Amino acid sequence: MPDPVQVVWYKRDLRVDDHRPLARAAERGPVLPLYVAEPSITAADDYRSRHWTLIREALIELRARLAKRGQPLVVRCGEMPEVLEALRRQVGPLRLWAHEEVGNGRTFERDRRVRAWAEEQGIRFTEIPCRGVVRGPHDRDDWANHWENAMRRPLVYPPDALTPVDGIEPGPMPSHAELGLRPSTTALQRIGEAEAHRTLDAFLRKRGQNYRRAMSSPLTGERACSRMSVHLAFGTISLRRVVYELRQRRAELDERRDPAATDWRQALDSFDSRLHWHSHFTQKLEDAPRIEHESYIPAFDALRKNDWDSALYEQWLHGRTGFPMVDACMRCLRTTGWLNFRMRAMLCSFAAYDCWLDWRRFAPTYGGLMADYVPGIHYPQVQMQSGTTGINQIRIYNPVKQGKEHDPEGTFIRRWVPELSHLETDAYVHEPWQMSPIEQQAVGCVIGDDYPERVVDHLEAYHHAQETIRSFRERPEIQTQAETILERHGSRG
């Protein structure tokens, strides 16, 4: 019997560097690197055209990198078990390799179908952990040590050569239309393995010095933030590689004692903690997959169940709320796929508290707007910002205050809300409703005609949310469940 073909299944790991499944497969025989564009996945509410635009770009580079080693990436369109079966019939015995993925419910069920198919065919399927996330029972108190140990493991370098698989065509890259997606025309961050390394190097050595101070503003964060989230989301660089490069840079700075080095060290310490945070939240979804569809404390599902307002939802979703900072942030996110973390939290807070929308209904679409969407981070964060975990502080963002603090001159607002771009008074940019009717007419910005009326009264919404959620959390049965949630999912030191 011939040696099995080593199929390396690419999912959210579109690279050759530090790719353990690829390296281990290359040691064992001919390698068939495979990416499958699956219509059942691309049809989900949290999948958008921009995601395929990014993935497609990364796949083109990945195919070239693998081809230089002897075997180009094979791309197919279809459902994974059917594609594997067709390959098995064509090339004979297979062995399947992949990274463990913490995705959403659809990808989890897809993985189960692939494992079932492999078992039926007697095919060995090896899944290798990544990102420091633990699958299956584990000691939550020891998780931080586990993550550090995972990050300190030696990096895996790409194989110099791959033994090709004869008779297999690489296949065309599916178009947006073939996947039922509209062509993406929005501005996007570039993606790919080379770009990931360039972006990281620029952040660690040029852009990142003011990271700690500048990341909260969407104006300064566009440059000061690492901009690595989209690369980590699609695995064009490994988390371990980022941690390694970060700590190498930190060691260089430790040898210096000038003030600039101090700023750099503080910035990189903050970034290091964010990388830990990345896996920490992904672990939450791995430990409790139900939180994609159900509140941490199930009783909270009834909190907003019957209060869905479709008109409010549409106004929030399209940046037409009448709150300039909210509208600017939403329009930026819709157009570019990027927004800094604090402003994402503010948008979620506005949906959950000001508009009183059920997180279960807006979370998938909201996640789909993000170019760097990672379900394991998104769903725990949405629940935290919606007040349904039972253990986190209720944090309701005041959109006017956020605007004045993080865009004091209204530069960001004027860029994304052109209706207000010609207002000369910064205070009016943040609160255009403060203009008198005569002033509105004079500047050509009539509230209700040229720019929307505020969809809610923030102060009233604030008190309603605080009182309603507090009364829920005071129930004895809720407090008992909250203790369990804290034990299972609370942050450890």
PLY file of the C-alpha trace (Angstrom):
ply
format ascii 1.0
element vertex 493
property float x
property float y
property float z
element edge 492
property int vertex1
property int vertex2
end_header
0.00 0.00 0.00
1.38 3.45 -0.90
2.20 5.95 1.83
-0.81 8.12 2.63
-0.97 11.62 1.22
-0.58 14.12 4.07
-3.49 16.57 3.71
-2.87 19.82 5.63
-6.22 21.51 6.10
-5.88 25.28 6.31
-8.59 27.17 8.21
-7.60 30.24 10.27
-3.86 29.67 9.88
-2.95 31.01 6.43
0.84 30.89 6.66
3.88 28.62 6.37
5.87 29.98 9.33
5.28 28.40 12.76
2.73 26.00 11.30
3.16 22.74 13.17
0.69 20.65 11.11
2.54 21.58 7.91
5.95 20.82 9.40
4.89 17.48 10.85
3.09 16.42 7.69
6.15 17.25 5.57
8.21 14.80 7.66
5.90 11.93 6.73
5.33 12.00 2.99
3.77 13.87 0.08
1.91 16.97 1.27
-1.37 18.27 -0.11
-2.07 21.69 1.46
-5.79 22.34 1.19
-8.18 25.26 1.68
-11.90 24.73 1.17
-14.31 27.63 0.70
-17.50 26.25 2.21
-20.88 27.77 1.22
-22.44 26.64 4.51
-19.88 28.79 6.35
-19.93 31.82 4.06
-23.75 31.94 4.29
-23.63 32.70 8.03
-24.82 36.06 9.41
-21.33 36.81 10.73
-19.56 36.23 7.39
-19.25 39.14 4.97
-17.75 39.89 1.58
-14.82 41.65 3.21
-13.82 38.41 4.94
-13.51 36.56 1.64
-11.66 39.52 0.12
-9.07 39.26 2.88
-8.90 35.47 2.87
-8.57 35.35 -0.90
-5.66 37.78 -0.82
-3.91 35.73 1.85
-4.53 32.49 -0.06
-2.89 33.87 -3.20
0.29 34.63 -1.27
0.12 31.31 0.61
-0.19 29.40 -2.66
2.94 31.10 -3.99
4.92 30.41 -0.81
3.97 26.74 -0.85
4.65 26.45 -4.60
8.23 27.62 -4.02
8.59 24.61 -1.73
7.28 22.20 -4.34
3.51 21.95 -3.85
1.06 24.85 -4.36
-2.00 25.29 -2.21
-5.02 23.37 -3.46
-8.27 25.34 -3.26
-11.72 23.86 -3.62
-15.28 25.13 -3.20
-17.76 22.81 -1.48
-18.47 21.14 1.83
-15.42 19.73 3.55
-16.36 16.03 3.89
-17.41 15.85 0.22
-14.19 17.54 -0.92
-12.11 15.13 1.17
-13.97 12.15 -0.22
-13.32 13.32 -3.79
-9.61 13.72 -3.01
-9.46 10.28 -1.37
-10.89 8.69 -4.50
-8.41 10.56 -6.64
-5.14 10.06 -4.73
-5.81 7.09 -2.46
-5.01 6.83 1.27
-4.97 10.06 3.22
-3.87 11.36 6.57
-5.43 14.63 7.71
-3.75 17.41 9.68
-5.12 20.68 11.03
-4.90 23.18 13.84
-7.64 23.12 16.43
-9.99 25.98 15.64
-12.20 27.86 18.06
-14.77 29.23 15.68
-18.52 29.61 15.83
-21.27 27.01 16.02
-21.21 26.37 12.29
-17.48 25.68 12.12
-17.75 23.48 15.22
-20.44 21.35 13.59
-18.39 21.25 10.38
-15.40 19.93 12.34
-17.59 17.26 13.90
-18.72 16.14 10.44
-15.12 15.95 9.25
-14.08 13.90 12.28
-17.02 11.55 11.74
-16.10 11.13 8.07
-12.45 10.42 8.97
-13.48 7.79 11.50
-15.80 6.10 9.00
-13.00 5.96 6.42
-10.35 4.84 8.90
-8.36 8.00 8.26
-6.14 9.40 10.99
-7.01 13.03 11.77
-4.50 14.93 13.91
-5.55 18.33 15.31
-2.83 20.40 16.95
-3.59 23.06 19.61
-2.74 26.66 18.89
-3.09 30.17 20.38
-2.63 28.77 23.89
-6.24 27.57 24.02
-6.99 24.29 25.80
-9.58 21.88 24.45
-11.35 19.60 26.87
-11.22 19.46 30.68
-8.46 21.52 32.26
-7.42 23.32 35.42
-8.68 26.89 34.97
-6.46 28.11 37.82
-3.38 26.95 35.90
-4.45 28.39 32.56
-2.10 31.40 32.63
0.88 29.09 33.17
-0.30 26.87 30.34
-0.52 29.88 28.02
2.99 31.03 28.93
4.37 27.55 28.33
2.63 27.39 24.96
4.03 30.76 23.93
7.55 29.76 24.99
7.63 26.61 22.90
10.19 26.79 20.09
8.94 28.30 16.87
8.43 25.88 13.99
10.17 26.91 10.79
8.73 26.08 7.36
9.92 22.94 5.61
12.53 23.68 2.93
10.78 21.43 0.44
7.48 19.63 0.04
7.06 16.37 -1.82
4.32 17.19 -4.33
1.18 15.19 -5.01
0.92 14.30 -8.70
-2.25 14.72 -10.68
-3.93 17.33 -8.48
-4.72 20.71 -10.00
-4.43 23.66 -7.60
-7.83 24.94 -8.73
-9.10 28.48 -9.20
-9.76 30.90 -6.35
-13.56 31.12 -6.00
-15.06 34.50 -6.75
-17.36 36.36 -4.39
-20.29 35.48 -6.65
-19.49 31.77 -6.54
-19.81 31.94 -2.76
-23.03 33.94 -2.87
-21.27 37.12 -1.73
-21.39 40.61 -3.14
-18.09 41.95 -4.44
-16.37 43.88 -1.66
-15.65 47.52 -2.50
-14.82 48.74 0.99
-11.38 49.92 2.07
-9.49 47.14 3.80
-6.23 46.61 5.58
-3.85 44.52 3.48
-3.37 40.95 4.60
-0.87 38.18 3.98
2.14 36.62 5.65
4.64 39.18 4.39
2.36 42.07 5.33
1.82 40.58 8.80
5.55 40.60 9.49
5.97 44.12 8.07
3.08 45.42 10.18
4.44 43.84 13.35
7.95 45.15 12.77
6.65 48.67 12.12
4.62 48.57 15.32
7.43 47.23 17.51
10.07 49.63 16.17
8.30 52.73 14.84
4.59 53.15 15.58
4.05 51.59 18.98
5.71 53.98 21.41
2.45 55.77 22.32
0.32 52.61 22.22
-0.80 52.80 25.85
-1.91 56.45 25.62
-3.20 56.54 22.06
-5.14 53.28 21.63
-8.38 54.58 23.17
-9.02 57.18 20.47
-10.17 56.12 17.01
-8.22 59.09 15.67
-4.81 58.20 17.11
-5.46 54.47 17.43
-5.56 54.03 13.67
-1.78 54.37 13.66
-0.79 53.72 17.28
-2.64 50.40 17.61
-0.73 47.34 16.48
-3.14 46.60 13.59
-2.22 42.93 14.08
-5.74 41.77 14.95
-6.74 40.95 11.38
-3.51 38.98 10.88
-4.12 37.03 14.07
-7.75 36.48 13.10
-6.79 34.71 9.85
-3.48 33.35 11.06
-1.19 35.06 8.56
1.14 35.15 11.54
1.03 32.94 14.61
0.31 34.30 18.05
3.48 32.61 19.27
5.53 34.41 16.62
4.06 37.77 17.69
4.83 37.05 21.35
8.36 35.97 20.46
9.11 39.09 18.38
7.54 41.32 21.03
9.66 39.89 23.82
12.81 40.02 21.71
12.16 43.72 21.20
11.43 44.12 24.92
14.79 42.54 25.75
16.53 45.06 23.46
14.83 47.93 25.27
15.78 46.57 28.68
19.39 47.37 27.85
18.55 51.05 27.42
17.73 53.58 30.14
16.67 56.66 28.19
13.11 58.09 28.57
12.10 56.88 25.12
12.96 53.31 26.07
10.77 53.65 29.18
7.81 54.69 27.06
8.45 51.82 24.70
8.65 49.27 27.52
5.34 50.43 28.98
3.69 50.30 25.58
4.97 46.81 24.85
3.96 45.56 28.29
0.41 46.69 27.51
0.54 44.95 24.14
1.85 41.78 25.79
-1.15 41.76 28.13
-3.49 42.19 25.15
-2.03 39.12 23.49
-2.70 37.14 26.65
-6.21 38.63 26.68
-6.72 37.45 23.07
-6.42 33.80 24.11
-8.13 34.33 27.47
-11.37 35.34 25.80
-11.12 32.70 23.10
-10.84 30.15 25.90
-14.17 31.35 27.29
-16.02 30.31 24.14
-14.11 27.04 23.96
-15.17 26.26 27.54
-18.81 27.29 27.03
-19.87 27.20 23.33
-23.45 27.94 24.38
-22.59 31.60 25.03
-22.75 32.25 21.29
-26.52 31.84 21.54
-27.35 32.04 25.25
-26.51 34.47 28.03
-23.94 33.34 30.57
-26.82 33.37 33.04
-29.75 32.04 30.96
-32.32 34.07 32.89
-30.88 37.18 31.26
-32.20 35.97 27.90
-35.60 37.24 29.00
-34.25 40.71 29.80
-34.78 42.23 26.34
-36.56 39.37 24.59
-39.79 41.21 23.81
-38.35 44.71 23.35
-36.74 44.45 19.92
-37.15 47.67 17.95
-36.30 47.08 14.28
-36.20 50.80 13.48
-33.72 51.50 16.28
-31.61 48.57 15.18
-31.40 49.84 11.60
-30.52 53.35 12.74
-27.75 52.00 14.96
-26.49 49.60 12.29
-26.21 52.30 9.63
-24.87 55.11 11.81
-28.04 57.23 11.89
-28.63 57.56 15.63
-28.18 61.33 15.94
-25.22 60.82 18.30
-22.20 61.96 16.27
-19.55 59.76 17.91
-21.75 56.67 17.61
-22.52 57.40 13.97
-18.90 58.20 13.08
-17.66 54.97 14.67
-20.29 52.82 13.00
-19.67 54.34 9.59
-15.92 53.89 10.01
-16.41 50.23 10.96
-18.80 49.56 8.09
-16.44 51.12 5.58
-13.03 49.90 6.74
-13.71 46.86 8.93
-11.56 48.45 11.65
-12.34 50.35 14.83
-10.35 50.57 18.03
-11.50 48.47 20.97
-12.95 51.19 23.19
-15.17 52.50 20.42
-16.35 48.96 19.57
-17.37 48.62 23.21
-19.18 51.95 23.02
-21.15 50.84 19.93
-22.14 47.63 21.68
-23.09 49.53 24.84
-25.26 51.89 22.80
-27.08 48.98 21.16
-27.59 47.07 24.40
-28.38 49.90 26.81
-29.51 52.97 24.88
-31.46 51.04 22.23
-32.20 48.13 24.62
-31.56 45.56 21.88
-31.13 41.85 22.58
-27.46 41.00 22.07
-28.38 37.61 20.59
-29.98 39.32 17.61
-27.41 42.02 16.83
-24.18 40.18 17.76
-23.73 38.11 14.55
-24.24 41.05 12.21
-22.10 43.31 14.38
-19.30 40.73 14.33
-19.58 40.44 10.57
-18.73 44.13 10.19
-15.30 43.51 11.73
-12.53 42.52 9.36
-10.75 40.92 12.34
-13.82 39.09 13.65
-12.94 36.25 16.05
-16.01 34.57 17.60
-14.15 33.61 20.77
-13.39 37.25 21.51
-16.58 38.74 20.13
-19.27 36.85 22.04
-17.82 37.15 25.55
-17.19 40.84 24.89
-20.72 41.47 23.59
-22.16 39.82 26.69
-19.91 41.87 28.97
-20.98 45.09 27.26
-24.64 44.00 27.43
-24.62 43.24 31.15
-25.59 39.57 30.85
-22.59 37.87 32.46
-23.80 38.55 35.99
-20.23 39.11 37.20
-18.91 42.15 35.36
-19.49 45.77 36.25
-22.31 47.43 34.31
-20.44 49.80 32.02
-22.66 52.18 30.06
-20.71 54.49 27.78
-21.86 58.07 27.42
-21.40 58.71 23.68
-21.03 62.47 24.08
-18.42 62.09 26.82
-16.53 59.52 24.75
-16.50 61.89 21.80
-15.23 64.85 23.79
-12.53 62.78 25.50
-11.24 60.85 22.50
-12.00 63.22 19.62
-11.97 66.62 21.34
-11.70 68.71 18.18
-14.21 66.57 16.29
-11.71 65.56 13.61
-12.83 61.94 13.50
-16.51 62.89 13.56
-16.10 65.38 10.73
-14.33 62.74 8.64
-17.08 60.15 8.96
-20.18 62.30 9.40
-19.94 64.76 6.52
-23.28 66.29 7.51
-21.39 67.90 10.40
-18.07 68.53 8.66
-18.68 72.22 8.11
-19.59 73.01 11.73
-16.91 75.34 13.06
-17.79 75.01 16.75
-16.34 71.81 18.24
-19.03 71.64 20.92
-21.73 71.55 18.25
-19.93 68.74 16.45
-20.41 66.60 19.55
-23.89 67.90 20.41
-25.47 69.39 17.28
-28.87 69.48 19.01
-27.51 72.29 21.18
-27.72 74.65 18.20
-30.74 76.91 18.14
-33.08 76.64 15.13
-31.63 79.86 13.76
-28.07 78.54 14.10
-29.09 75.28 12.41
-30.50 77.20 9.48
-27.44 79.43 9.29
-24.96 76.54 9.08
-27.15 74.36 6.85
-27.54 71.52 9.33
-31.16 71.26 10.41
-31.61 68.50 12.97
-34.23 66.09 11.69
-33.60 67.02 8.05
-29.86 67.22 7.38
-28.83 65.12 10.37
-31.04 62.76 12.43
-32.74 63.57 15.66
-31.36 61.61 18.61
-33.06 58.23 18.62
-33.10 58.03 22.44
-32.55 60.13 25.52
-29.24 58.80 26.85
-29.90 59.79 30.48
-33.28 58.05 30.53
-31.79 54.97 28.85
-28.95 54.95 31.36
-31.25 54.92 34.38
-33.57 52.34 32.84
-30.70 49.97 32.09
-29.05 50.41 35.48
-32.24 49.81 37.43
-33.45 46.90 35.31
-30.18 44.98 35.31
-29.51 45.70 38.96
-32.91 44.30 39.95
-32.15 41.17 37.93
-28.78 40.70 39.57
-30.22 41.05 43.07
-32.36 37.92 42.70
-30.98 35.11 44.90
-31.05 32.55 42.08
-29.13 34.94 39.82
-26.50 35.55 42.49
-26.03 31.80 42.92
-25.55 31.34 39.19
-23.18 34.31 39.10
-20.93 32.63 41.65
-20.72 29.60 39.39
-19.93 31.76 36.37
-17.19 33.58 38.30
-15.62 30.28 39.32
-15.67 28.87 35.80
-14.98 31.91 33.65
-13.63 34.71 35.87
-10.19 36.15 35.19
-7.29 34.64 37.09
-4.26 36.56 38.24
0 1
1 2
2 3
3 4
4 5
5 6
6 7
7 8
8 9
9 10
10 11
11 12
12 13
13 14
14 15
15 16
16 17
17 18
18 19
19 20
20 21
21 22
22 23
23 24
24 25
25 26
26 27
27 28
28 29
29 30
30 31
31 32
32 33
33 34
34 35
35 36
36 37
37 38
38 39
39 40
40 41
41 42
42 43
43 44
44 45
45 46
46 47
47 48
48 49
49 50
50 51
51 52
52 53
53 54
54 55
55 56
56 57
57 58
58 59
59 60
60 61
61 62
62 63
63 64
64 65
65 66
66 67
67 68
68 69
69 70
70 71
71 72
72 73
73 74
74 75
75 76
76 77
77 78
78 79
79 80
80 81
81 82
82 83
83 84
84 85
85 86
86 87
87 88
88 89
89 90
90 91
91 92
92 93
93 94
94 95
95 96
96 97
97 98
98 99
99 100
100 101
101 102
102 103
103 104
104 105
105 106
106 107
107 108
108 109
109 110
110 111
111 112
112 113
113 114
114 115
115 116
116 117
117 118
118 119
119 120
120 121
121 122
122 123
123 124
124 125
125 126
126 127
127 128
128 129
129 130
130 131
131 132
132 133
133 134
134 135
135 136
136 137
137 138
138 139
139 140
140 141
141 142
142 143
143 144
144 145
145 146
146 147
147 148
148 149
149 150
150 151
151 152
152 153
153 154
154 155
155 156
156 157
157 158
158 159
159 160
160 161
161 162
162 163
163 164
164 165
165 166
166 167
167 168
168 169
169 170
170 171
171 172
172 173
173 174
174 175
175 176
176 177
177 178
178 179
179 180
180 181
181 182
182 183
183 184
184 185
185 186
186 187
187 188
188 189
189 190
190 191
191 192
192 193
193 194
194 195
195 196
196 197
197 198
198 199
199 200
200 201
201 202
202 203
203 204
204 205
205 206
206 207
207 208
208 209
209 210
210 211
211 212
212 213
213 214
214 215
215 216
216 217
217 218
218 219
219 220
220 221
221 222
222 223
223 224
224 225
225 226
226 227
227 228
228 229
229 230
230 231
231 232
232 233
233 234
234 235
235 236
236 237
237 238
238 239
239 240
240 241
241 242
242 243
243 244
244 245
245 246
246 247
247 248
248 249
249 250
250 251
251 252
252 253
253 254
254 255
255 256
256 257
257 258
258 259
259 260
260 261
261 262
262 263
263 264
264 265
265 266
266 267
267 268
268 269
269 270
270 271
271 272
272 273
273 274
274 275
275 276
276 277
277 278
278 279
279 280
280 281
281 282
282 283
283 284
284 285
285 286
286 287
287 288
288 289
289 290
290 291
291 292
292 293
293 294
294 295
295 296
296 297
297 298
298 299
299 300
300 301
301 302
302 303
303 304
304 305
305 306
306 307
307 308
308 309
309 310
310 311
311 312
312 313
313 314
314 315
315 316
316 317
317 318
318 319
319 320
320 321
321 322
322 323
323 324
324 325
325 326
326 327
327 328
328 329
329 330
330 331
331 332
332 333
333 334
334 335
335 336
336 337
337 338
338 339
339 340
340 341
341 342
342 343
343 344
344 345
345 346
346 347
347 348
348 349
349 350
350 351
351 352
352 353
353 354
354 355
355 356
356 357
357 358
358 359
359 360
360 361
361 362
362 363
363 364
364 365
365 366
366 367
367 368
368 369
369 370
370 371
371 372
372 373
373 374
374 375
375 376
376 377
377 378
378 379
379 380
380 381
381 382
382 383
383 384
384 385
385 386
386 387
387 388
388 389
389 390
390 391
391 392
392 393
393 394
394 395
395 396
396 397
397 398
398 399
399 400
400 401
401 402
402 403
403 404
404 405
405 406
406 407
407 408
408 409
409 410
410 411
411 412
412 413
413 414
414 415
415 416
416 417
417 418
418 419
419 420
420 421
421 422
422 423
423 424
424 425
425 426
426 427
427 428
428 429
429 430
430 431
431 432
432 433
433 434
434 435
435 436
436 437
437 438
438 439
439 440
440 441
441 442
442 443
443 444
444 445
445 446
446 447
447 448
448 449
449 450
450 451
451 452
452 453
453 454
454 455
455 456
456 457
457 458
458 459
459 460
460 461
461 462
462 463
463 464
464 465
465 466
466 467
467 468
468 469
469 470
470 471
471 472
472 473
473 474
474 475
475 476
476 477
477 478
478 479
479 480
480 481
481 482
482 483
483 484
484 485
485 486
486 487
487 488
488 489
489 490
490 491
491 492
